[in-house]
Amino acid sequence: MQKIAKEDLPAILPTRGGRDTKLRVNLLQLAVGEGLFMTNEEWKRKNPPYKIVARIKKTHGFRYEYGLKGDGSGWLFRRIA
């Protein structure tokens, strides 16, 4: 277990279930210009990750550049707006 300071708590979004995946929570926490790499082993869902990116764009207005890494080992995401 890890104790979290009171001032750090609002910056951490919990995964609640339903549409909240670890990818969605981490994408929502990215600042403009930051990136995220997710390996293929981490993605266990039927739909591809870009479906989550599209849903975030529709509901929150955040925009991302994303795609498969050149060697095919996972997905790269970068927040652009």
C-alpha positions, 0 to 999 in steps of 0.5 A: 500500500502507498499513502498519498498526500492530501495535495496530490489526491485531486491530481489522481483519477481513480478507475471506477469501472464501466468506461473507465479503463487505465488507458482512459484515466491516464489519457485524461491526466496528460497535459498538452505535449505529454505522451504515453506508451502502452504495450500490446500486452496491456491492452486486453479489450476487444475494441482498439484503443482509438475508440477510447481516444474518440470518446474522450474527444467527443466528451471532453474536447481533448485531442491526441495524435496516436498510432502503432509504434513502428515495431508493432510493440504497442500504441503511442499517444500524445496530447495536442490540445 
